[in-house]
Amino acid sequence: MKINEIKTIGIIGSGTMGRGIAISSSVSGFKTIVFDINEEVIKKAEDSILKDLLKSVEKKKLPDEKKAEALSNLNFTSEMKDFSECDFIIEAAPEDIDLKKNIFSSLDNICRKDTILSTNTSSLSVTRISVFVKNNPERVVGMHFFNPANIMKLVEVVKGDFTSDECIKTTAELSEKMGKVPVIAKDTPAFIVNRIARPFYGEALKILSEGTSGHSEIDKVMKSCGGFPMGPFELMDLIGIDINFSVTKSVYESFFNDPKYRPSFIQKKMVDANITGRKTGRGFYTYDNSKK
Ligand SMILES: NC(=O)c1ccc[n+]([C@@H]2O[C@H](COP(=O)([O-])OP(=O)(O)OC[C@H]3O[C@@H](n4cnc5c(N)ncnc54)[C@H](O)[C@@H]3O)[C@@H](O)[C@H]2O)c1
C-alpha cells in the first residue's frame, strides 16, 4: 500500500490515545472511522474530541474551517465490520496481548489483504502481534504515538521481524502527513522512549515507597531543578496508572524479570482500586473532570 492510496483510516479504541490520534487523522484530511466497544464509550469520546477541537480553535491553534473539516471526516462505530473500507488501521485498545490477539484476528478477516494494520502498543512485541494476522503479516507495523497524541510530534515506527520495507515507508510517510516526526525503531521491548522512561517512573515510585519524599515534592524537584515539563507522578496520571502499570509489567517480563524494570506495589494497589489518574479524576493528584 502506497501513501497516496490511503484515504480512510480506522482507529480501534477511543480512549486517551484513540481520541488524540483521531484528531490528528481527521484534521489531516483523512476519512476517520473510530471504533469502540459500546455507544456510551463512543458518546464520551465524541464529546471529548469536539471539546478538544473547540479548545484548539479558541487558542488559535486550529482555523475554524479545519475544525469543520475534521468533524466532517470523523465517523464512529461499534461495529468492526465497518473497517472493511479502511486503507490503514491504528489499533489503540488496552495493553493486553489476548485482547490485541482477538482484534488483529478479526481485522485479518474484515479488512482487505493490503490494508496496513498498525498497533500503538507501548511495550508488546509487534512481531508477536503480526503472528495473529495470517494474510500478509508483512503489513503489520508499530505506530507508537505519544500522549497527548494530537499534540506530541514523535511517532516511533516499529519494524517487526516480518514487516516489509514498503509498509515502514508508508507508515513513516503517513506520520508526516499527520504532522508528526517519525523515527524508525526495531521491535525490541519498549522500543526507544518507553525503555528510557521506565527507570524514570520506577525510581520515583521507589523513592516514594521508601518514604524519602512525597509525590508532589518529587515532581517539583524534577520540574524546577531537572528541567522536565512534568514530574513522574503527573506524567503517570496523564498516561493512566493502569496503562503505565501494564507497560511496566510487560517490559519486566520481556527482559526476563530484570529487577531494573520490576513493577511497583503502589501502582498495583491504585489499579486494583480503580485510581487510574486523570481519566478517572483521581490518581496521585485529583482532577475535576466536570470542567473538561
Ligand atoms: N496512555 C498513554 O500515554 C499511551 C501512550 C502511548 C501508547 N499507549 C498505548 O495505546 C494503547 C491504548 O492506551 P490508552 O491509554 O488510550 O487506553 P485507554 O484505556 O484510555 O483506552 C482504551 C480504549 O479501548 C477500548 N477498548 C476496550 N476493549 C476493547 C476492545 N476489545 N476492542 C476495541 N476497543 C476496546 C476502551 O473502551 C477504551 O476506550 C495501549 O496499547 C497503550 O499501551 C498509551
The ligand as a Gaussian input file, in Angstrom:
#p B3LYP/6-31G(d) Opt

LIG

0 1
 N       -1.830000       6.374000      27.658000
 C       -0.668000       6.675000      27.085000
 O        0.024000       7.644000      27.482000
 C       -0.151000       5.855000      25.934000
 C        0.910000       6.367000      25.143000
 C        1.335000       5.637000      24.028000
 C        0.762000       4.421000      23.726000
 N       -0.243000       3.924000      24.525000
 C       -0.842000       2.625000      24.137000
 O       -2.077000       2.894000      23.483000
 C       -2.992000       1.831000      23.741000
 C       -4.268000       2.421000      24.329000
 O       -3.954000       3.138000      25.514000
 P       -4.946000       4.248000      26.111000
 O       -4.170000       4.983000      27.123000
 O       -5.595000       5.003000      25.002000
 O       -6.017000       3.315000      26.836000
 P       -7.458000       3.736000      27.398000
 O       -7.763000       2.786000      28.482000
 O       -7.545000       5.197000      27.659000
 O       -8.428000       3.457000      26.131000
 C       -8.623000       2.170000      25.592000
 C       -9.919000       2.166000      24.800000
 O      -10.073000       0.881000      24.211000
 C      -11.404000       0.472000      24.366000
 N      -11.489000      -0.995000      24.335000
 C      -11.555000      -1.864000      25.369000
 N      -11.661000      -3.121000      24.904000
 C      -11.664000      -3.029000      23.554000
 C      -11.764000      -3.971000      22.513000
 N      -11.895000      -5.272000      22.753000
 N      -11.736000      -3.534000      21.235000
 C      -11.608000      -2.216000      20.975000
 N      -11.505000      -1.262000      21.923000
 C      -11.534000      -1.675000      23.191000
 C      -11.861000       1.050000      25.693000
 O      -13.277000       1.136000      25.745000
 C      -11.171000       2.407000      25.680000
 O      -11.972000       3.404000      25.087000
 C       -2.267000       0.844000      24.656000
 O       -1.703000      -0.174000      23.854000
 C       -1.176000       1.704000      25.285000
 O       -0.052000       0.949000      25.694000
 C       -0.727000       4.625000      25.601000

